[in-house]
Amino acid sequence: MSHSSKKRIGILTGGGDCPGLNATIRGVVKACYQLMGEENVEIVGVSDGFYGLIRNHCRLMKPSDFYGILTRGGTILGSRRTPYKKMQLVEEDNVDKVKQMKDTYKEWGLDCLLTLGGNGTHKTANLLSEEGLNIIGLPKTIDNDIWGTSVTFGFHTAVDIGTDAIDRLHTTANSHSRIMVIEIMGNKAGWLTLYTGIAGGADIILIPEIPFNMNHVIAAVQKRADSGKYFSIVAVAEGALDINEAAMKKKERVQKRAEAGENTVTARVANKIQEATGYEARTVMPGHILRGGSPSAYDRVLATKFGARAANLIGKGKFGYTVAMVNDEITENPLSDVAMKQKFVDPAGKEVITAKNIGVSFGDE
């Protein structure tokens, strides 16, 4: 497809959805229109992430497609997970995914492609950048685990939703003298559970980066009961591990949990607390509720800033970067720096120390 001197910009959203994707898309598009003139910009929307790029599911979008999307959750482009580890494999369908993505990019005459996503998206974005395409990444994830940025859009909204859930648990836990064990999303990084736990006033916070000793968790619950507080809130990251599991390989862990009839760490923590203390323990799984709905005011502002920065990079012809926030400044990092790393909670970091200073147990002492 030939096109005139207009800048043609592709946009896709990869991986899981989260609040703020649409706000970021809007920020990029509005800033591009502002910077280069609406008549000089063409936006190509790629449906369903890299899957859509592989299969050429693209459409030319109109300015009106971006009206009224600031407050909308999810993504107007649709998303789906396409694992990075399979990107360079030719599977049974005989599709050379990398070649197809490059072909789609060239066929649509794109000047650059914006990829909004988390860790997997950044890996594939870097791969395409190394293949010679003009790529700009935007860091989205409720896990806040993208290396090189202090915050990702979607994170604060998820913290707000998780905090609201814990607030509601406090009243029912207190009324019934129950132990409420709430599972928060986060398989490898504990940022969401940590912030939600602190904001919601959880008594115990269990995250993947700090393997816990079940005896310490039970002791923390018992200590509260001994001082007359017969309810406790335990915030558990879905990827939290006890000290025994931390030494195992993933396969062993899954097998051990299956044998015990406990497919989640949350269920086990609740069962063990109830067995040891005699207090009724209940599990709560907000699950995907954490990433649904409208973005918070904070995330709308952040998404708009990130989007405007991406437009600025397009204007300068500066590709192979992902937008970031560093020391409260919006900047960018090379995709190659971000792609293979993950940002984890430091067990000796300030948030953990703050929580411990007010008596929160992480089950490690």
C-alpha positions in Angstrom: 0.0 0.0 0.0 1.6 3.3 -1.0 0.8 6.4 0.8 1.8 10.0 0.4 4.1 12.0 2.7 1.7 11.3 5.6 3.2 9.6 8.7 1.6 6.2 9.0 1.6 4.9 12.6 0.6 1.4 13.6 -0.7 0.7 17.2 -1.3 -2.6 18.9 -2.0 -3.7 22.5 -0.4 -6.9 23.5 -0.8 -9.3 26.5 -3.5 -8.8 29.2 -5.8 -5.9 29.1 -5.7 -3.3 31.8 -7.2 0.2 32.6 -5.3 3.0 30.8 -4.7 1.3 27.4 -7.3 3.4 25.7 -6.2 6.6 27.5 -2.7 5.9 26.2 -3.8 5.3 22.7 -5.8 8.5 22.8 -2.8 10.4 24.2 -0.5 9.2 21.4 -3.0 10.0 18.7 -4.0 13.4 20.0 -0.4 14.4 20.5 0.5 13.1 17.0 -2.3 15.2 15.4 -1.2 18.2 17.4 2.5 17.8 16.6 2.2 16.9 12.9 -1.2 18.1 11.9 -4.3 15.8 11.7 -4.1 15.8 7.9 -0.5 14.5 8.0 -1.1 11.5 10.2 -2.7 8.1 9.5 -3.3 5.7 12.3 -3.4 2.0 11.6 -5.0 -0.1 14.3 -3.8 -3.7 14.7 -6.4 -6.0 16.2 -5.5 -8.5 18.9 -1.9 -7.7 19.5 0.9 -9.4 17.7 -1.5 -12.1 16.6 -3.2 -9.5 14.5 0.1 -8.3 13.1 1.0 -11.9 12.1 -2.3 -12.3 10.4 -2.7 -8.8 9.0 -5.8 -7.9 11.0 -5.3 -4.1 10.5 -7.5 -1.2 9.7 -7.1 2.5 8.9 -8.7 4.4 11.7 -10.5 7.7 11.8 -10.0 10.6 14.3 -13.6 9.8 15.6 -12.4 6.3 16.6 -10.5 7.9 19.4 -13.3 10.1 20.8 -14.6 9.3 24.3 -12.1 6.6 25.1 -10.2 8.3 27.9 -12.4 6.8 30.5 -13.0 3.4 28.9 -11.3 0.3 30.4 -9.9 -2.6 28.3 -8.7 -1.8 24.7 -10.5 -0.7 21.6 -8.0 -2.6 19.6 -8.5 -5.9 21.3 -5.7 -7.9 22.8 -4.5 -11.5 23.1 -1.4 -13.2 24.5 1.1 -14.4 21.9 4.0 -15.9 24.0 7.4 -14.5 23.1 9.0 -17.9 23.4 7.0 -19.1 20.4 7.6 -16.1 18.2 10.7 -17.5 16.5 9.3 -21.1 16.3 7.5 -22.3 13.2 4.7 -24.4 14.5 2.3 -26.9 12.9 0.6 -24.1 10.9 4.0 -23.5 9.1 3.7 -19.7 9.8 7.0 -17.8 10.1 5.6 -15.3 12.6 8.5 -12.9 12.4 8.5 -12.8 8.6 4.7 -12.3 8.6 4.9 -9.4 11.1 7.5 -7.7 9.0 5.4 -8.3 5.8 2.3 -6.8 7.5 4.3 -3.8 8.6 5.7 -3.2 5.1 2.4 -3.9 3.3 0.7 -1.2 5.3 3.6 1.2 4.7 4.1 1.9 8.4 6.6 4.5 9.4 6.6 3.1 12.9 4.7 0.7 15.2 3.7 1.4 18.8 3.4 -1.6 21.1 1.5 -1.2 24.3 2.2 -4.0 26.7 4.0 -5.7 29.5 7.1 -7.9 29.6 6.3 -10.4 26.8 5.2 -7.5 24.6 8.5 -5.7 25.2 10.5 -8.8 24.3 8.7 -9.2 21.0 8.9 -5.4 20.4 12.7 -5.6 20.9 12.9 -8.6 18.5 11.1 -6.6 15.8 13.3 -3.6 16.5 16.4 -5.7 16.0 14.8 -7.0 12.7 14.9 -3.4 11.5 11.3 -2.1 12.2 10.7 1.3 13.8 9.3 0.4 17.2 8.3 2.4 20.3 7.1 0.6 23.4 4.7 1.8 26.1 4.8 0.1 29.5 1.5 -1.3 30.6 0.9 -3.8 33.4 -0.9 -4.0 36.7 2.2 -5.9 37.9 4.4 -2.8 37.7 7.3 -5.1 36.9 8.7 -3.5 33.8 12.4 -2.7 34.2 13.6 0.9 34.0 10.3 2.7 34.9 9.1 3.5 38.4 5.5 3.0 37.3 3.4 1.4 34.5 -0.1 2.5 33.5 -2.7 0.2 34.9 -0.9 -0.3 38.2 -2.4 2.4 40.2 -5.9 1.6 39.1 -5.4 -2.0 40.1 -4.1 -0.9 43.5 -7.2 1.3 44.0 -9.5 -1.7 43.2 -7.5 -4.1 45.4 -7.6 -1.5 48.2 -11.3 -1.1 47.9 -11.7 -4.9 48.1 -9.6 -5.1 51.3 -11.5 -2.1 52.8 -14.7 -4.1 52.4 -13.2 -7.2 53.9 -12.2 -5.3 57.0 -15.8 -4.7 58.0 -17.0 -8.3 57.5 -13.8 -9.8 59.0 -14.2 -7.6 62.1 -17.9 -8.4 62.5 -17.3 -12.2 62.3 -13.8 -12.4 63.9 -12.6 -14.1 60.7 -9.3 -14.4 59.0 -9.7 -13.1 55.4 -7.1 -14.3 53.0 -7.2 -12.3 49.7 -5.4 -13.3 46.6 -4.0 -10.5 44.5 -2.7 -11.0 40.9 1.1 -11.1 40.5 2.9 -14.3 39.5 6.5 -13.3 39.8 6.4 -9.7 41.1 4.7 -8.6 44.3 4.3 -4.9 43.7 0.5 -5.0 43.4 0.1 -7.1 46.6 2.6 -5.0 48.5 0.9 -1.6 47.6 -2.6 -3.0 48.0 -1.7 -4.6 51.3 -0.2 -1.4 52.7 -3.0 0.8 51.4 -5.7 -1.6 52.6 -4.1 -2.1 56.0 -3.4 -5.8 55.6 -1.8 -7.4 58.7 0.2 -10.0 56.7 1.5 -9.6 53.1 3.0 -12.6 51.2 4.8 -11.9 48.0 7.0 -14.0 45.6 10.2 -12.1 46.4 10.0 -13.0 50.2 9.4 -16.8 50.7 7.4 -17.2 53.8 7.5 -19.6 56.7 3.9 -20.8 57.5 4.8 -20.9 61.2 5.6 -17.2 61.2 2.3 -16.5 59.4 0.3 -18.4 62.0 2.3 -16.8 64.9 1.4 -13.3 63.5 -2.3 -14.2 63.4 -2.1 -15.6 66.9 -0.3 -12.6 68.2 -3.1 -10.3 67.0 -5.7 -12.6 68.7 -3.7 -12.6 71.9 -3.9 -8.9 72.0 -7.7 -9.0 71.5 -7.8 -8.6 67.7 -9.7 -11.6 66.5 -9.6 -10.9 62.8 -6.7 -10.6 60.4 -6.4 -9.6 56.7 -3.8 -11.6 54.8 -2.9 -10.3 51.3 -1.3 -13.0 49.2 0.2 -12.6 45.8 -0.8 -15.5 43.5 2.9 -16.3 43.0 3.8 -16.3 46.7 5.9 -19.3 47.8 6.7 -20.8 51.2 10.3 -21.5 52.0 10.0 -25.2 50.9 8.5 -24.4 47.6 11.1 -21.7 46.9 13.7 -24.4 46.7 11.6 -26.5 44.2 11.3 -26.4 40.4 7.9 -25.2 39.1 6.8 -28.7 38.0 7.5 -30.1 41.5 5.5 -27.2 43.1 2.5 -27.8 40.9 2.6 -31.5 41.6 2.9 -31.0 45.3 0.0 -28.6 45.4 -2.2 -31.0 43.3 -1.4 -33.9 45.7 -2.5 -31.7 48.6 -5.7 -30.8 46.8 -4.7 -27.1 47.0 -4.3 -25.5 43.6 -3.5 -22.1 45.0 -1.2 -20.8 47.7 -4.1 -18.8 49.1 -6.2 -21.9 49.8 -3.2 -23.5 51.6 -2.5 -20.4 53.7 -6.2 -20.2 54.8 -6.4 -23.9 55.6 -3.2 -23.9 57.7 -4.2 -20.8 59.6 -7.6 -22.4 60.4 -6.1 -25.7 61.4 -3.5 -24.1 63.7 -5.5 -21.4 65.4 -9.1 -22.6 65.2 -10.2 -19.3 63.7 -12.4 -19.4 60.7 -10.4 -18.5 57.6 -11.9 -17.6 54.2 -10.4 -17.0 50.9 -11.3 -14.1 48.5 -10.3 -14.0 44.9 -10.9 -10.7 43.1 -9.0 -12.0 40.1 -9.7 -10.2 36.9 -11.8 -7.6 38.7 -8.4 -6.0 39.5 -7.8 -5.2 35.8 -11.2 -4.3 34.7 -13.1 -1.0 34.5 -12.2 2.6 34.1 -8.7 3.9 34.7 -8.1 6.0 37.8 -7.3 9.8 37.6 -3.7 9.0 38.2 -3.5 6.5 35.4 -5.3 8.8 33.0 -2.7 11.5 33.6 0.2 9.0 33.4 -1.2 7.4 30.2 -1.6 10.8 28.6 2.0 11.8 29.5 3.4 8.5 28.2 1.3 8.8 25.0 2.5 12.4 24.4 6.1 11.3 24.9 5.7 8.5 22.4 4.4 11.1 19.8 7.4 13.2 20.6 9.7 10.3 19.8 7.9 9.7 16.5 8.3 13.3 15.6 12.1 13.0 16.3 12.4 9.7 14.5 13.8 8.2 17.7 12.9 4.5 17.5 13.9 1.3 19.5 12.9 2.9 22.8 10.2 2.4 25.4 8.7 5.3 27.3 9.4 5.3 31.1 9.0 7.4 34.2 12.3 7.9 36.1 12.6 10.1 39.2 9.2 11.7 38.3 10.4 12.6 34.8 9.0 11.1 31.6 11.8 9.7 29.6 12.7 6.6 27.5 14.9 3.5 27.8 16.4 1.5 24.9 14.1 -1.5 24.2 17.1 -3.8 24.3 17.7 -2.7 28.0 14.1 -3.4 29.0 13.4 -6.5 27.0 14.9 -9.4 29.0 14.7 -7.9 32.5 12.0 -7.7 35.1 11.6 -5.3 38.1 11.1 -7.1 41.4 10.4 -5.9 44.9 13.5 -5.5 46.9 13.0 -7.5 50.2 15.1 -4.7 51.8 13.5 -1.9 49.9 11.7 1.1 51.4 8.1 -0.2 51.0 8.9 -3.5 52.7 10.7 -1.7 55.5 7.8 0.8 55.9 5.3 -2.1 56.2 7.5 -3.9 58.7 7.9 -0.7 60.7 4.2 -0.6 61.3 4.0 -4.3 62.3 3.1 -6.0 59.0 4.3 -9.6 58.8 5.8 -10.9 55.6 6.0 -14.4 57.1 9.8 -14.4 57.0 10.5 -13.7 60.7 
